Amino acid sequence: MQLSPQDIAQFRATGYLVIRSLFAGRQLADLIRWTDDVEGWPETPGKAMKYFERSRSDGARLLQRIENVYPYHEGFQGLCDGDLRGISTQLLGGEAVLFKEKINFKLPGGAGFEPHQDAQADWGKYSAFHLTAMVSVDPCTIENGCLEMVSGHHDRGLIGDLWAPLNAEQMQGMDFVAVPTAPGDAIFFDSYAPHRSAPNVTGKPRRVLYITYNRAADGDWREQYYADKRRSFPPDCEREPGKVYEYKV
């Protein structure tokens, strides 16, 4: 897919770009089927990384997200290496390389995500700039916690502290705007663009993909990132009994 000069100008001005129906028909059906497949994978140490949370409604254990899917699923390999990478290359202004990939599930009763910039997770120790493609697998609505974006604050650099949500003082002048998306829609956003999402208070899941790239000129950091993450914040099945782990942003 070739972006227009207007698309690129909008991304640079606002920090994000919405592309409706990027995936449709057979492509969308495959995407839904692949997500169903991965959701059913067993928890296996050393493989894909499954994380869980407690339901806000009844305390049940809920699947929250799965990371490190790329090495174990041919369909997602093609997805990450295809149009998403091509569009990201255009927005980055240079060849894109995959940095990380995950599926966020936000099942009924699942929590939202506090206001933050992705760069606050200390991604700068790998490369200076990242771009994430969010792709809706299910309808994302205000009721189930769709992505909420802030326009025009991405060019301020790191606004918040590392490993902490944005606070009230840091968010002065920000206007969070809900961006509902249908299955197959995509939102590409800057790693310095503030965003958040609310809890899912409906009875249906809100599954989305987050595929993140950096410029290839800045290095291929994917394997190092996941090696570091396994040490600092391992998936549930790899955790030491009695040890407390905290996901901060």
Backbone as JSON, one array per atom type, in Angstrom:
{
  "sequence": "MQLSPQDIAQFRATGYLVIRSLFAGRQLADLIRWTDDVEGWPETPGKAMKYFERSRSDGARLLQRIENVYPYHEGFQGLCDGDLRGISTQLLGGEAVLFKEKINFKLPGGAGFEPHQDAQADWGKYSAFHLTAMVSVDPCTIENGCLEMVSGHHDRGLIGDLWAPLNAEQMQGMDFVAVPTAPGDAIFFDSYAPHRSAPNVTGKPRRVLYITYNRAADGDWREQYYADKRRSFPPDCEREPGKVYEYKV",
  "N": [[0.85, -1.19, 0.0], [0.61, 2.13, -0.93], [1.22, 5.09, 0.66], [-0.26, 8.36, 0.68], [1.08, 11.7, 0.11], [-0.38, 13.36, 1.78], [-1.25, 11.62, 3.8], [1.19, 11.01, 5.07], [1.96, 13.55, 5.89], [-0.09, 14.1, 7.69], [0.4, 12.18, 9.67], [2.88, 13.08, 10.62], [2.16, 15.52, 11.66], [0.25, 14.99, 13.66], [0.99, 12.69, 15.04], [-0.13, 10.24, 14.71], [-1.83, 7.9, 12.51], [-4.79, 6.9, 11.01], [-5.96, 4.11, 9.31], [-8.53, 2.91, 7.58], [-10.13, -0.26, 7.14], [-7.83, -1.71, 6.38], [-7.27, -4.37, 6.35], [-9.3, -6.82, 4.92], [-12.01, -9.01, 3.89], [-10.7, -12.14, 2.85], [-8.16, -11.77, 4.0], [-8.75, -10.54, 6.46], [-10.35, -12.53, 7.61], [-8.42, -14.54, 7.9], [-6.74, -13.28, 9.74], [-8.36, -13.14, 12.03], [-8.74, -15.88, 12.48], [-6.1, -16.71, 12.96], [-5.58, -15.33, 15.32], [-7.4, -16.57, 17.04], [-6.22, -19.11, 17.02], [-3.69, -18.66, 18.29], [-4.54, -17.74, 20.75], [-5.39, -20.06, 21.93], [-3.05, -21.45, 22.47], [-0.99, -23.45, 24.62], [0.47, -22.55, 27.83], [3.85, -22.26, 27.66], [7.06, -22.56, 28.78], [9.78, -20.58, 27.59], [8.8, -20.17, 25.07], [6.2, -18.59, 23.16], [4.92, -15.74, 24.94], [2.72, -15.63, 27.47], [0.54, -13.59, 29.26], [-1.37, -12.78, 32.17], [-4.29, -11.42, 33.86], [-6.39, -10.25, 36.6], [-9.89, -10.4, 36.61], [-11.86, -7.47, 36.65], [-14.43, -7.64, 37.47], [-15.12, -10.17, 38.7], [-12.8, -11.31, 39.66], [-11.69, -13.44, 38.31], [-9.15, -15.33, 36.55], [-7.77, -13.91, 33.74], [-6.76, -14.01, 30.35], [-4.46, -11.67, 29.34], [-2.5, -10.68, 27.48], [-0.45, -11.79, 24.69], [2.87, -12.2, 23.84], [5.81, -12.22, 21.67], [5.16, -13.81, 19.44], [5.84, -14.07, 16.78], [8.06, -15.91, 16.03], [6.83, -18.39, 16.01], [4.59, -18.7, 14.44], [3.5, -18.92, 11.25], [1.61, -17.44, 9.8], [1.42, -14.97, 11.22], [4.02, -14.17, 10.88], [4.09, -13.54, 8.14], [2.25, -11.45, 8.21], [3.54, -9.49, 9.8], [5.76, -8.99, 8.24], [4.73, -7.98, 5.93], [2.34, -5.77, 4.58], [2.12, -4.12, 6.87], [4.73, -3.66, 7.67], [5.63, -2.44, 5.33], [4.1, -0.07, 5.2], [4.94, 1.09, 7.58], [7.63, 1.51, 6.99], [7.4, 3.61, 5.14], [6.34, 5.62, 6.8], [8.33, 5.88, 8.71], [10.36, 6.83, 7.21], [12.49, 5.38, 6.32], [13.9, 2.08, 5.95], [12.01, -0.35, 7.69], [12.28, -2.41, 10.62], [11.24, -5.25, 12.47], [10.46, -4.79, 15.87], [8.98, -5.58, 18.19], [6.13, -7.65, 19.01], [2.7, -8.17, 19.81], [-0.41, -9.53, 21.04], [-3.1, -7.96, 22.36], [-5.68, -8.76, 24.55], [-7.86, -7.95, 26.24], [-10.29, -9.01, 27.57], [-13.79, -9.52, 28.56], [-14.3, -7.69, 31.49], [-11.67, -7.06, 31.66], [-8.87, -4.91, 32.4], [-8.12, -1.42, 31.67], [-5.61, 0.69, 30.11], [-3.38, 2.94, 31.53], [-2.76, 6.49, 30.92], [-0.01, 7.04, 28.8], [3.24, 7.25, 27.19], [4.7, 5.18, 24.76], [7.46, 5.21, 24.7], [8.17, 5.59, 27.31], [8.63, 3.15, 28.44], [11.29, 2.7, 28.4], [12.33, 2.17, 25.87], [14.21, 3.55, 24.5], [16.77, 2.64, 25.04], [17.27, 0.77, 23.21], [16.66, 1.68, 20.52], [16.26, 4.99, 19.12], [13.73, 5.73, 18.25], [10.41, 4.58, 17.66], [7.71, 2.93, 15.98], [4.35, 2.02, 16.1], [1.96, -0.29, 14.9], [-1.38, -0.63, 15.35], [-3.81, -3.07, 15.05], [-7.16, -3.84, 14.64], [-8.79, -6.7, 15.74], [-11.23, -7.46, 16.76], [-14.34, -5.53, 17.02], [-13.61, -2.31, 18.24], [-14.7, -0.28, 20.68], [-16.05, 2.58, 22.43], [-17.2, 1.59, 24.74], [-15.9, -0.87, 25.19], [-13.32, -0.15, 25.54], [-11.66, 1.23, 23.52], [-8.76, 2.5, 21.72], [-7.45, 5.6, 22.81], [-6.28, 8.59, 21.62], [-3.83, 11.24, 21.69], [-3.39, 14.2, 19.98], [-0.68, 15.87, 18.4], [1.22, 16.17, 20.48], [3.37, 14.56, 20.31], [5.79, 15.47, 19.4], [7.18, 16.54, 21.46], [9.06, 15.06, 22.69], [10.2, 12.94, 25.36], [7.77, 13.05, 27.66], [6.73, 12.08, 30.07], [7.85, 10.3, 33.08], [10.19, 7.57, 33.14], [8.82, 4.3, 33.21], [6.38, 4.89, 34.46], [2.96, 5.94, 34.61], [1.59, 8.78, 32.81], [1.22, 11.8, 34.63], [-1.12, 14.17, 36.16], [-0.11, 16.77, 35.93], [1.75, 16.5, 33.84], [0.0, 15.93, 31.79], [-1.33, 18.26, 31.19], [-3.11, 20.33, 29.01], [-3.51, 18.32, 27.17], [-5.67, 16.5, 25.01], [-7.48, 13.75, 25.07], [-8.71, 11.66, 22.63], [-11.16, 9.44, 21.72], [-10.77, 6.7, 19.5], [-12.61, 4.8, 17.85], [-12.56, 1.59, 16.26], [-13.09, -0.68, 13.56], [-13.04, -4.26, 12.88], [-10.09, -5.07, 11.17], [-9.34, -2.44, 10.69], [-6.66, -0.06, 11.14], [-4.32, 1.65, 13.26], [-1.6, 3.66, 13.11], [1.02, 4.7, 15.14], [3.22, 7.05, 16.71], [6.0, 6.5, 18.92], [6.19, 8.38, 20.87], [3.73, 9.49, 21.1], [1.11, 10.32, 23.21], [-1.23, 8.08, 24.74], [-4.08, 6.08, 25.71], [-6.36, 3.65, 27.21], [-9.64, 2.52, 28.11], [-11.22, 0.33, 30.59], [-12.73, -2.88, 29.68], [-16.04, -3.05, 29.71], [-18.02, -4.54, 28.65], [-19.66, -7.54, 27.43], [-18.13, -8.88, 25.57], [-15.03, -9.76, 23.89], [-12.18, -7.57, 23.31], [-10.0, -7.68, 21.14], [-6.79, -6.87, 19.96], [-4.02, -6.25, 17.76], [-0.66, -5.31, 18.36], [1.95, -4.2, 16.66], [5.25, -3.46, 16.5], [7.81, -1.39, 15.17], [11.2, -0.39, 14.36], [13.63, 1.85, 12.87], [15.62, 0.22, 10.48], [18.2, 1.08, 10.19], [18.93, 1.72, 12.74], [19.43, -0.63, 13.96], [18.74, -4.15, 14.65], [16.79, -5.16, 17.11], [15.1, -6.97, 18.24], [15.43, -9.67, 19.32], [17.13, -9.15, 21.5], [15.5, -7.46, 23.0], [13.38, -9.2, 23.82], [14.83, -11.11, 25.24], [15.72, -9.54, 27.37], [13.23, -8.87, 28.46], [12.22, -11.33, 29.32], [13.85, -11.76, 31.5], [13.29, -9.56, 33.22], [10.5, -9.24, 33.36], [8.95, -11.82, 33.23], [6.77, -14.2, 31.47], [3.77, -15.59, 32.95], [4.08, -18.39, 33.38], [6.78, -18.72, 33.76], [7.59, -17.61, 36.11], [9.06, -17.07, 39.37], [8.0, -18.71, 42.29], [6.37, -16.82, 44.8], [7.74, -14.48, 44.28], [7.35, -11.04, 43.53], [6.14, -9.4, 40.72], [6.05, -6.49, 38.72], [4.21, -4.67, 36.42], [4.66, -1.69, 34.95], [4.03, 0.28, 33.05]],
  "CA": [[0.0, 0.0, 0.0], [1.37, 3.37, -1.04], [0.59, 6.22, 1.34], [-0.24, 9.64, -0.03], [1.79, 12.76, 0.85], [-1.28, 13.87, 2.82], [-1.19, 10.66, 4.89], [2.46, 11.17, 5.78], [1.91, 14.86, 6.54], [-0.98, 13.99, 8.85], [1.11, 11.43, 10.7], [3.93, 13.92, 11.19], [1.54, 16.63, 12.38], [-0.56, 14.55, 14.79], [1.61, 11.57, 15.75], [-0.78, 8.96, 14.4], [-2.56, 7.82, 11.25], [-5.82, 5.85, 10.99], [-6.24, 3.54, 7.99], [-9.73, 2.07, 7.68], [-10.23, -1.46, 6.3], [-6.54, -2.12, 5.84], [-7.45, -5.8, 6.09], [-10.72, -7.13, 4.67], [-12.21, -10.27, 3.17], [-9.91, -13.3, 3.24], [-7.09, -11.34, 4.9], [-9.32, -10.32, 7.78], [-10.74, -13.85, 8.13], [-7.19, -15.2, 8.34], [-6.27, -12.6, 10.95], [-9.21, -13.58, 13.14], [-8.46, -17.29, 12.73], [-4.77, -16.81, 13.57], [-5.69, -14.87, 16.7], [-8.04, -17.67, 17.75], [-5.22, -20.17, 17.17], [-2.69, -18.28, 19.26], [-5.21, -17.64, 22.05], [-5.5, -21.41, 22.48], [-1.77, -22.07, 22.75], [-0.71, -23.68, 26.05], [1.59, -21.81, 28.41], [5.05, -23.08, 27.47], [8.28, -21.79, 29.05], [10.73, -20.41, 26.51], [8.12, -19.97, 23.78], [5.38, -17.37, 23.21], [4.84, -15.25, 26.32], [1.33, -15.37, 27.83], [0.38, -12.84, 30.5], [-2.74, -12.83, 32.65], [-4.72, -10.43, 34.84], [-7.59, -10.61, 37.34], [-11.09, -9.7, 36.16], [-12.35, -6.39, 37.51], [-15.8, -7.95, 37.92], [-15.25, -11.33, 39.61], [-11.5, -11.79, 40.09], [-11.24, -14.6, 37.54], [-7.9, -15.18, 35.8], [-8.06, -13.61, 32.35], [-5.64, -13.78, 29.45], [-4.32, -10.24, 29.05], [-1.81, -10.49, 26.21], [0.55, -12.77, 24.28], [3.97, -11.59, 23.12], [6.79, -13.14, 21.07], [4.39, -14.74, 18.61], [6.43, -14.14, 15.43], [8.86, -17.1, 15.66], [6.08, -19.64, 16.14], [3.35, -18.68, 13.66], [3.81, -18.51, 9.89], [0.69, -16.39, 9.39], [1.82, -13.7, 11.81], [5.28, -13.77, 10.24], [3.72, -12.85, 6.9], [1.59, -10.2, 8.55], [4.52, -8.53, 10.28], [6.71, -8.7, 7.18], [4.01, -7.52, 4.75], [1.88, -4.39, 4.45], [2.39, -3.33, 8.07], [6.13, -3.24, 7.58], [5.76, -1.52, 4.21], [3.55, 1.23, 5.6], [5.83, 1.62, 8.62], [8.81, 2.02, 6.3], [7.07, 4.92, 4.58], [6.16, 6.6, 7.88], [9.61, 6.07, 9.37], [11.31, 7.47, 6.3], [13.62, 4.47, 6.15], [13.51, 0.68, 6.06], [11.56, -0.74, 9.02], [12.58, -3.75, 11.09], [10.36, -5.6, 13.58], [11.01, -4.64, 17.21], [8.22, -6.44, 19.1], [4.76, -7.91, 18.56], [1.85, -8.75, 20.83], [-1.87, -9.47, 20.92], [-3.79, -7.57, 23.59], [-6.99, -9.41, 24.5], [-8.87, -7.17, 26.96], [-11.51, -9.8, 27.64], [-14.78, -8.9, 29.45], [-13.74, -7.52, 32.83], [-10.26, -6.7, 31.56], [-8.53, -3.53, 32.75], [-7.6, -0.53, 30.64], [-4.21, 1.08, 30.21], [-3.29, 4.33, 31.94], [-2.12, 7.36, 29.92], [1.44, 6.88, 28.72], [3.95, 7.19, 25.91], [5.41, 3.9, 24.7], [8.88, 5.46, 24.97], [8.4, 5.56, 28.76], [9.07, 1.81, 28.81], [12.74, 2.7, 28.21], [12.71, 1.63, 24.56], [15.34, 4.31, 23.97], [18.04, 1.94, 25.19], [17.43, -0.06, 22.01], [16.79, 2.65, 19.42], [15.72, 6.28, 19.54], [12.37, 6.0, 17.8], [9.63, 3.4, 17.27], [6.38, 3.14, 15.39], [3.5, 0.85, 16.35], [0.72, -0.49, 14.13], [-2.45, -1.33, 16.05], [-4.8, -3.61, 14.12], [-8.32, -4.38, 15.36], [-9.3, -8.03, 15.4], [-12.64, -7.33, 17.12], [-14.74, -4.12, 17.1], [-13.1, -1.56, 19.39], [-15.69, 0.75, 20.93], [-15.85, 3.33, 23.68], [-17.64, 0.74, 25.85], [-14.96, -1.95, 25.49], [-11.98, 0.38, 25.76], [-10.88, 1.5, 22.31], [-7.61, 3.36, 21.89], [-7.67, 7.05, 22.87], [-5.03, 9.22, 21.19], [-3.61, 12.68, 21.83], [-2.81, 14.75, 18.76], [0.2, 17.03, 18.43], [2.16, 16.23, 21.6], [4.42, 13.58, 20.05], [7.05, 16.13, 19.06], [7.75, 17.11, 22.67], [9.99, 14.11, 23.27], [9.72, 12.19, 26.52], [7.02, 13.94, 28.54], [6.59, 11.44, 31.37], [8.98, 9.6, 33.66], [10.28, 6.16, 32.76], [8.15, 3.27, 34.01], [5.27, 5.44, 35.25], [1.94, 6.6, 33.78], [1.59, 10.24, 32.8], [0.45, 12.37, 35.73], [-2.0, 15.28, 35.8], [0.7, 17.93, 35.49], [2.32, 16.2, 32.52], [-1.07, 15.86, 30.8], [-1.97, 19.56, 30.98], [-3.24, 20.7, 27.6], [-3.75, 17.16, 26.31], [-7.06, 16.12, 24.76], [-7.56, 12.36, 24.64], [-9.84, 11.46, 21.73], [-11.43, 8.03, 21.43], [-10.7, 6.34, 18.08], [-13.2, 3.48, 17.63], [-12.11, 0.93, 15.05], [-13.74, -1.93, 13.17], [-12.06, -5.3, 12.53], [-9.32, -4.77, 9.96], [-8.82, -1.06, 10.74], [-5.34, 0.06, 11.75], [-3.84, 2.95, 13.71], [-0.14, 3.71, 13.22], [1.32, 5.83, 16.01], [4.56, 7.42, 17.15], [6.26, 6.01, 20.27], [6.08, 9.51, 21.81], [2.35, 9.96, 21.09], [0.39, 9.86, 24.4], [-2.45, 7.35, 24.48], [-4.63, 5.32, 26.84], [-7.61, 2.96, 26.88], [-10.47, 2.26, 29.28], [-11.54, -1.1, 30.79], [-13.8, -3.49, 28.89], [-17.2, -3.27, 30.57], [-19.01, -5.26, 27.87], [-19.59, -9.0, 27.53], [-17.39, -9.43, 24.44], [-13.61, -9.4, 23.93], [-11.65, -6.5, 22.46], [-8.66, -8.15, 20.8], [-6.07, -6.03, 19.0], [-2.59, -6.5, 17.56], [0.28, -4.19, 18.42], [3.17, -4.6, 15.96], [6.13, -2.3, 16.64], [9.0, -1.37, 14.31], [12.13, 0.74, 14.4], [14.39, 1.97, 11.63], [16.66, -0.8, 10.37], [19.49, 1.75, 10.35], [19.22, 1.79, 14.17], [19.73, -1.97, 14.44], [17.7, -5.16, 14.85], [16.85, -5.31, 18.55], [13.99, -7.8, 18.71], [15.87, -10.77, 20.18], [17.64, -8.59, 22.74], [14.36, -6.97, 23.77], [12.66, -10.29, 24.47], [15.72, -11.7, 26.25], [15.65, -8.65, 28.53], [11.91, -8.93, 29.07], [12.09, -12.61, 30.05], [14.54, -11.62, 32.78], [12.71, -8.55, 34.11], [9.05, -9.4, 33.5], [8.67, -13.06, 32.49], [5.38, -14.64, 31.43], [3.32, -16.22, 34.19], [4.55, -19.76, 33.56], [8.21, -18.72, 34.02], [7.86, -16.8, 37.3], [9.47, -17.73, 40.59], [6.96, -18.65, 43.32], [6.58, -15.88, 45.88], [8.36, -13.24, 43.82], [6.38, -10.07, 43.02], [6.52, -8.74, 39.47], [5.18, -5.32, 38.52], [4.18, -4.07, 35.09], [4.47, -0.3, 35.37], [3.47, 1.17, 32.02]],
  "C": [[0.88, 1.23, 0.0], [0.62, 4.49, -0.36], [0.69, 7.47, 0.48], [0.61, 10.63, 0.75], [0.94, 13.33, 1.97], [-1.29, 12.94, 4.04], [0.06, 10.88, 5.75], [2.49, 12.51, 6.51], [1.03, 14.82, 7.77], [-0.3, 13.26, 9.99], [2.15, 12.31, 11.39], [3.34, 15.05, 12.02], [0.86, 16.18, 13.67], [0.1, 13.48, 15.65], [0.95, 10.24, 15.49], [-1.55, 9.07, 13.08], [-3.52, 6.64, 11.32], [-6.03, 5.41, 9.55], [-7.4, 2.56, 8.15], [-9.64, 0.89, 6.7], [-8.9, -1.81, 5.64], [-6.56, -3.62, 5.51], [-8.94, -6.09, 5.96], [-10.79, -8.49, 3.99], [-11.39, -11.41, 3.73], [-8.8, -12.92, 4.22], [-7.6, -11.16, 6.32], [-9.74, -11.65, 8.4], [-9.53, -14.62, 8.63], [-6.7, -14.6, 9.65], [-7.06, -13.03, 12.18], [-8.9, -15.03, 13.5], [-7.11, -17.47, 13.4], [-4.81, -16.38, 15.04], [-6.36, -15.94, 17.57], [-7.04, -18.79, 18.03], [-4.26, -19.86, 18.31], [-3.29, -18.2, 20.67], [-5.27, -19.01, 22.73], [-4.18, -22.1, 22.77], [-1.59, -22.33, 24.24], [0.42, -22.78, 26.53], [2.81, -22.71, 28.37], [6.28, -22.25, 27.74], [9.21, -21.76, 27.85], [10.12, -20.16, 25.15], [7.38, -18.63, 23.79], [5.07, -17.03, 24.66], [3.41, -14.83, 26.64], [1.27, -14.71, 29.22], [-1.1, -12.79, 30.87], [-3.0, -11.7, 33.64], [-5.94, -10.97, 35.58], [-8.76, -9.76, 36.86], [-11.5, -8.62, 37.16], [-13.72, -6.73, 38.1], [-15.87, -9.08, 38.93], [-13.92, -11.92, 40.05], [-10.98, -13.0, 39.33], [-9.93, -14.29, 36.8], [-8.21, -15.03, 34.32], [-6.76, -13.49, 31.55], [-5.6, -12.3, 29.09], [-3.63, -9.99, 27.71], [-0.85, -11.65, 25.96], [1.6, -12.03, 23.46], [4.88, -12.66, 22.53], [6.09, -14.23, 20.26], [5.11, -15.05, 17.3], [7.2, -15.44, 15.15], [8.05, -18.38, 15.52], [4.81, -19.69, 15.29], [3.62, -18.09, 12.28], [2.9, -17.38, 9.42], [1.08, -15.03, 9.93], [3.18, -13.24, 11.29], [4.99, -13.0, 8.95], [3.07, -11.52, 7.16], [2.61, -9.13, 8.94], [5.5, -8.1, 9.18], [6.07, -8.1, 5.93], [3.64, -6.05, 4.77], [2.19, -3.54, 5.67], [3.82, -2.81, 8.06], [6.33, -2.23, 6.45], [5.25, -0.13, 4.54], [4.45, 1.87, 6.65], [7.11, 2.17, 8.01], [8.56, 3.41, 5.73], [6.96, 5.98, 5.68], [7.46, 6.87, 8.62], [10.61, 6.82, 8.5], [12.57, 6.67, 6.08], [13.15, 3.06, 6.4], [13.17, 0.31, 7.51], [11.98, -2.16, 9.34], [11.7, -4.01, 12.32], [11.09, -5.48, 14.92], [10.32, -5.56, 18.21], [6.81, -6.62, 18.55], [3.98, -8.54, 19.7], [0.4, -8.69, 20.4], [-2.4, -9.07, 22.29], [-5.22, -8.09, 23.51], [-8.11, -8.58, 25.13], [-10.23, -7.87, 26.92], [-12.52, -9.1, 28.56], [-14.28, -8.87, 30.89], [-12.29, -7.13, 32.85], [-10.02, -5.22, 31.83], [-8.1, -2.74, 31.52], [-6.13, -0.27, 30.85], [-4.14, 2.57, 30.5], [-2.58, 5.17, 30.88], [-0.6, 7.21, 29.96], [1.93, 7.12, 27.3], [4.69, 5.85, 25.89], [6.89, 4.07, 25.04], [9.19, 5.44, 26.46], [8.82, 4.18, 29.26], [10.56, 1.6, 28.52], [13.17, 2.03, 26.91], [13.92, 2.34, 23.99], [16.68, 3.63, 24.15], [18.3, 0.99, 24.02], [17.6, 0.81, 20.76], [15.97, 3.88, 19.78], [14.24, 6.45, 19.24], [11.71, 4.7, 17.35], [8.27, 3.82, 16.75], [5.57, 1.87, 15.61], [2.27, 0.87, 15.44], [-0.26, -1.25, 15.01], [-3.47, -1.79, 15.03], [-5.93, -4.24, 14.92], [-8.68, -5.76, 14.83], [-10.8, -8.08, 15.66], [-13.04, -5.85, 17.03], [-14.18, -3.49, 18.37], [-14.0, -0.34, 19.56], [-15.34, 1.51, 22.21], [-16.18, 2.43, 24.87], [-16.63, -0.35, 26.19], [-13.51, -1.47, 25.55], [-11.13, 0.54, 24.53], [-9.69, 2.42, 22.64], [-8.04, 4.83, 21.91], [-6.33, 7.73, 22.63], [-5.02, 10.71, 21.51], [-2.88, 13.16, 20.59], [-1.84, 15.89, 19.07], [1.16, 17.15, 19.58], [3.33, 15.27, 21.43], [5.78, 14.21, 19.81], [7.7, 16.82, 20.25], [8.8, 16.19, 23.31], [9.37, 13.38, 24.45], [9.09, 13.16, 27.51], [6.97, 13.38, 29.96], [7.88, 10.81, 31.86], [9.0, 8.16, 33.14], [9.52, 5.3, 33.75], [7.05, 3.83, 34.91], [4.25, 6.06, 34.3], [2.13, 8.11, 33.81], [0.75, 10.75, 33.97], [-0.31, 13.6, 35.27], [-1.21, 16.49, 35.3], [1.26, 17.7, 34.1], [1.26, 16.2, 31.42], [-1.8, 17.19, 30.58], [-1.96, 19.92, 29.5], [-3.49, 19.55, 26.65], [-5.24, 16.87, 26.19], [-7.08, 14.69, 24.22], [-8.85, 12.15, 23.85], [-10.0, 9.98, 21.44], [-11.42, 7.8, 19.92], [-11.28, 4.93, 17.92], [-12.75, 2.9, 16.3], [-12.9, -0.36, 14.83], [-12.68, -2.98, 12.88], [-11.4, -4.99, 11.18], [-8.82, -3.35, 9.86], [-7.47, -1.06, 11.45], [-5.08, 1.5, 12.18], [-2.32, 2.83, 13.85], [0.21, 4.92, 14.09], [2.77, 5.85, 16.48], [4.79, 6.93, 18.59], [6.26, 7.13, 21.32], [4.66, 10.08, 21.86], [1.62, 9.45, 22.33], [-0.91, 9.15, 24.0], [-2.88, 6.6, 25.74], [-5.8, 4.5, 26.33], [-8.32, 2.62, 28.18], [-10.7, 0.76, 29.44], [-12.64, -1.57, 29.83], [-14.96, -3.82, 29.81], [-18.33, -3.96, 29.82], [-18.85, -6.77, 28.09], [-18.82, -9.66, 26.41], [-15.94, -8.97, 24.48], [-13.3, -8.23, 23.01], [-10.2, -6.84, 22.15], [-8.05, -7.26, 19.73], [-4.62, -6.5, 18.91], [-1.82, -5.2, 17.75], [1.61, -4.68, 17.85], [4.08, -3.37, 15.89], [7.4, -2.47, 15.83], [9.93, -0.24, 14.73], [12.86, 0.8, 13.07], [15.5, 0.92, 11.61], [18.05, -0.2, 10.55], [19.91, 1.84, 11.81], [19.47, 0.41, 14.79], [18.51, -2.86, 14.59], [17.77, -5.59, 16.32], [15.83, -6.32, 19.1], [14.44, -8.89, 19.68], [16.39, -10.25, 21.52], [16.51, -8.1, 23.63], [13.67, -8.11, 24.52], [13.54, -11.05, 25.47], [15.68, -10.87, 27.52], [14.31, -8.77, 29.25], [11.7, -10.23, 29.83], [12.77, -12.53, 31.42], [13.78, -10.7, 33.74], [11.22, -8.74, 34.35], [8.62, -10.63, 32.72], [7.18, -13.36, 32.42], [5.04, -15.44, 32.67], [3.94, -17.59, 34.44], [6.05, -19.85, 33.85], [8.58, -18.0, 35.32], [8.24, -17.66, 38.51], [8.36, -17.62, 41.63], [7.34, -17.66, 44.42], [7.21, -14.57, 45.47], [7.31, -12.33, 43.2], [6.94, -9.4, 41.78], [5.53, -7.61, 39.21], [5.34, -4.79, 37.1], [3.77, -2.62, 35.27], [3.85, 0.6, 34.32], [3.09, 0.36, 30.78]]
}
